[in-house]
Amino acid sequence: MGNVSDLYGGQPFDPNSVDPKDSFDPIPAGWYAVEVEKAEVKETKSGDGRYINMQLSVIGENYNGRKIFDRIMLLHPNPTAVEIGQREMAALGQACGIGLISDTDQLIGCMAEARVKVKTQDGFEPENEVQTYRAMGNPTTPAPQPAPPAVPTGPQNPATPPTPPAPQAAQTQTKLPWER
């Protein structure tokens, strides 16, 4: 037996005074607003490559404060791994509005939307994996285009209001294969 009160200066512990432990289960797949909290360059276990190791925090209503981790490969003997890493860096940099990235400190505080999936591997617990980034506010949806100005077709009568422009046809967006 042990006296818990002794550990808290003679006061009993109140379980209602602290938020309970969060689950570490992966969050469901989808787009989430995130903020980069940590970003540092690390060496691969084999020593023949380098990557950026990032800790992201979900911001917003759903899963606020949950942590997601991402690794972006910078150097590796496999050129395909490097190409994928460069594409990931491009997506993150563009989403954050960063022109040139020379230091991981530039990424700290960056806010973007991350497309997250749940990754499962035999023998391992399911975990989240970031697939890509985009700017906040879903920029893949085309911005509404302003209607063209009405072109006068003849003499205008000031007592008659101008004819409003014809409505534009609705634009549809084709989803990319990974967005289905």
Secondary structure, DSSP 4 states (H G I P E B T S, - for coil): ---HHHHTTTPPP-GGGSPPPPP-SPPPSEEEEEEEEEEEEEE-TTSS-EEEEEEEEE-SSTTTT-EEEEEEEEE-SSHHHHHHHHHHHHHHHHHHT-S----GGGGTT-EEEEEEEEE--TTS--EEEEEEEE-TT-TTSPPPPPPPPPPP-SPPPTTSPPPPPPPPPPP--PPPGGG-
